[in-house]
Amino acid sequence: MRDKIVAGNWKMNNDLAQTEDLLSNIKKSYKKDQDVRVIVAPSFTNLHHAFESLRDSSIDVAAQNMNENSDGAYTGEVSASMLTSIGVKTVILGHSERRAIFKETDALLAKKVDAALENDMEVIFCCGEELNERKAEKHFDVVKSQLEKGIFHVSEGQWNKIVIAYEPVWAIGTGETASPEQAQEMHAFIRKTIAEKFGSELANNVAILYGGSVKPGNAQEIFAKEDVDGGLIGGASLKAEDFLAIVEAF
């Protein structure tokens, strides 16, 4: 049975005091549900504090990014071993903002995936199309290419450390949301694409999250779709009440 996952990507938000406040509110109101795994991804500066704060809870902490190198003269970067040394065992890679703003390529992301897996980290690998690509009906081709170039080089045995997050870029931070039917269509395509490469048994065990403006008001309908196994939540994860309402939507 696939994991059900709700992960909050806090992006470049919250200083230490705000992080403490949000974590406190989440912990205070969170009711442990054995069927839903909850992850939060604060900024680098607050990762260790978040890990220590959540140590006695079932909520996991993820990093929003990492460098592909193990060490060296890479000013401002953070390696996989640095993350694992403070207890962080999950990393988000390939987010659309990293691809678009910081020009991260599929080839670079493949190296980051390798570095994470070599350090026994779990990878939440993001993929998704831009608005012009969907309008040109190239969305399936774009997502397939991102998967093939960024993550399909890994071995079958490493897929137990991989979660896929589909994020239609046109529905992130815009207030637009792919319909539940559009989300299901792409999630089913992703699972089919994985199955063609690695077999249906493996594909059916991979959690695929939806990451496009999920809110308390639409989460239940989206999560009800057969191939949607949870969400990678942006803005709504910055309010404890909204985030936990999305968790409870399952």
C-alpha positions in Angstrom: 0.0 0.0 0.0 1.4 3.4 -1.0 2.2 6.0 1.6 -0.2 9.0 2.0 1.9 12.1 2.4 1.3 15.7 3.1 4.5 17.8 2.8 4.8 21.5 3.6 7.3 23.5 1.5 7.9 26.7 3.5 10.2 28.2 0.8 12.0 31.4 1.8 9.6 32.2 4.6 9.7 32.4 8.4 12.6 33.5 10.6 13.5 31.6 13.7 10.7 33.1 15.9 8.1 32.5 13.2 9.3 29.0 12.7 9.1 28.2 16.4 5.6 29.6 16.4 4.4 27.6 13.4 6.0 24.4 14.7 4.4 24.9 18.1 0.9 25.4 16.6 1.3 22.4 14.3 2.4 20.2 17.2 -0.3 21.5 19.5 -3.1 20.7 17.0 -1.7 17.7 15.2 -3.5 14.5 15.8 -1.3 11.6 14.8 -2.9 9.6 12.0 -1.2 6.3 11.2 -2.3 6.6 7.6 -0.9 10.0 6.7 2.8 10.9 6.9 3.4 14.6 7.6 6.6 16.4 6.5 7.7 20.1 6.9 10.5 21.8 4.9 11.7 25.0 6.6 14.6 27.1 5.4 18.2 25.9 5.9 18.8 28.1 8.9 15.9 26.6 10.7 16.3 22.9 9.8 18.2 21.8 12.9 15.8 23.7 15.2 12.8 22.1 13.4 14.4 18.6 13.7 15.0 19.1 17.5 11.5 20.6 18.0 9.9 17.7 16.2 12.2 14.9 17.6 9.5 13.6 19.9 6.7 13.7 17.2 6.0 11.7 14.1 6.4 14.7 11.8 9.4 14.5 9.5 11.7 17.4 8.4 12.9 17.8 4.8 15.4 20.2 3.2 14.2 22.3 0.2 17.4 21.7 -1.8 21.0 20.5 -1.6 24.2 20.6 -3.6 25.3 17.6 -5.7 28.9 17.7 -4.3 30.0 16.1 -1.1 32.2 19.1 0.0 34.5 21.7 -1.5 34.7 25.4 -2.5 31.0 25.9 -3.2 30.2 29.1 -1.2 26.7 29.2 0.2 25.8 25.6 -0.6 24.8 22.6 1.6 25.7 19.0 1.1 23.7 15.8 1.7 26.1 14.8 4.5 25.6 18.1 6.2 21.8 17.5 6.2 22.0 14.0 7.5 24.4 15.1 10.3 21.6 17.2 11.8 19.0 14.5 11.4 17.4 15.6 8.1 16.9 12.5 5.9 14.6 13.9 3.2 15.2 16.5 0.4 13.0 18.1 -2.2 14.8 18.2 -5.6 13.8 19.7 -8.9 11.1 22.2 -7.7 9.9 24.4 -10.5 11.4 27.4 -8.8 14.8 25.8 -8.7 14.4 24.9 -12.4 13.1 28.3 -13.5 14.9 30.8 -11.3 18.1 29.0 -10.6 18.3 27.3 -14.0 18.8 23.8 -12.6 18.9 21.3 -15.5 17.8 17.7 -15.6 21.4 16.7 -15.8 22.2 18.6 -12.6 19.2 17.2 -10.9 20.3 13.7 -11.8 23.6 14.3 -9.9 21.7 15.7 -6.9 19.5 12.6 -6.9 22.6 10.4 -6.9 24.2 12.4 -4.0 21.1 12.1 -1.9 20.7 8.4 -2.5 24.3 7.8 -1.8 23.8 9.4 1.6 20.7 7.2 2.2 18.3 10.2 1.9 14.8 10.1 0.6 14.1 12.3 -2.5 10.9 14.1 -3.2 11.5 14.6 -7.0 9.4 17.4 -8.6 8.3 17.5 -12.2 5.7 19.5 -14.1 5.0 21.7 -17.1 4.7 25.4 -17.7 1.5 27.1 -19.0 2.8 27.4 -22.5 3.7 23.7 -22.6 0.3 22.7 -21.5 -1.4 25.0 -24.0 0.8 23.4 -26.7 -0.3 20.0 -25.4 3.3 19.1 -24.6 2.7 18.5 -20.9 3.0 14.7 -21.1 6.2 15.0 -23.1 7.7 17.5 -20.7 7.0 15.5 -17.6 8.2 12.2 -19.2 11.5 13.9 -20.2 12.0 15.3 -16.7 11.5 11.9 -15.2 13.7 10.1 -17.8 16.6 12.5 -17.5 16.4 13.3 -13.8 15.6 10.1 -12.1 15.1 7.1 -14.4 18.8 6.2 -14.2 18.5 5.0 -10.6 18.2 1.3 -9.8 15.0 -0.5 -9.0 16.2 -1.0 -5.4 16.6 2.7 -4.9 12.9 3.5 -5.6 11.9 2.9 -2.0 13.7 6.2 -1.3 11.8 8.2 -4.0 8.6 10.1 -3.9 7.4 12.0 -7.0 5.7 15.4 -6.8 3.8 16.6 -9.8 3.5 20.4 -9.9 1.8 22.1 -12.8 3.8 25.3 -12.8 0.9 27.3 -14.0 -1.0 26.4 -10.8 1.7 27.4 -8.2 1.2 30.7 -6.4 -1.2 31.8 -9.1 -4.5 30.8 -7.4 -5.1 28.5 -10.3 -5.5 24.8 -9.6 -5.5 21.9 -12.0 -8.8 20.2 -11.7 -8.9 16.9 -9.8 -9.4 15.2 -13.2 -6.3 16.9 -14.7 -4.3 16.0 -11.6 -5.4 12.4 -11.8 -4.7 12.2 -15.6 -1.1 13.3 -15.1 -0.6 11.2 -12.0 -1.8 8.1 -13.9 0.5 9.0 -16.8 3.5 9.3 -14.4 2.7 5.9 -12.9 2.3 4.4 -16.3 5.6 5.9 -17.4 7.4 4.5 -14.3 5.7 1.1 -15.0 7.0 1.0 -18.6 10.6 1.4 -17.3 10.5 -0.5 -14.0 7.4 -2.6 -14.0 3.9 -2.2 -12.6 4.6 -3.6 -9.2 7.3 -0.9 -8.5 5.1 1.8 -10.0 2.1 0.9 -7.9 4.2 1.4 -4.8 5.6 4.9 -5.6 3.8 7.8 -3.9 2.9 10.6 -6.3 2.0 13.9 -4.7 0.2 16.8 -6.2 1.8 20.2 -5.8 -0.4 23.0 -7.3 -2.2 25.3 -4.9 -3.8 22.7 -2.7 -6.0 24.3 0.0 -8.4 23.0 2.7 -11.3 23.6 0.3 -10.0 21.5 -2.5 -7.7 18.9 -0.9 -10.3 16.2 -0.2 -11.5 16.2 -3.8 -8.0 16.0 -5.2 -6.8 13.4 -2.7 -9.8 11.2 -3.5 -8.3 10.5 -7.0 -6.9 7.0 -7.4 -3.3 8.0 -8.3 -3.0 11.1 -6.0 -1.2 10.0 -2.9 -1.0 13.4 -1.1 0.3 16.9 -1.6 3.4 19.1 -1.7 1.9 22.2 -0.1 3.2 25.7 -0.5 1.4 28.8 0.8 -1.2 26.8 2.8 1.5 25.1 4.8 2.5 28.4 6.4 -0.7 28.4 8.5 -1.0 25.6 11.0 -4.8 25.5 10.8 -4.8 25.3 7.0 -2.0 22.8 6.8 -3.6 20.4 9.3 -7.0 20.7 7.6 -5.2 19.5 4.4 -3.7 16.6 6.4 -7.2 15.7 7.7 -8.6 15.9 4.2 -7.6 12.2 3.7 
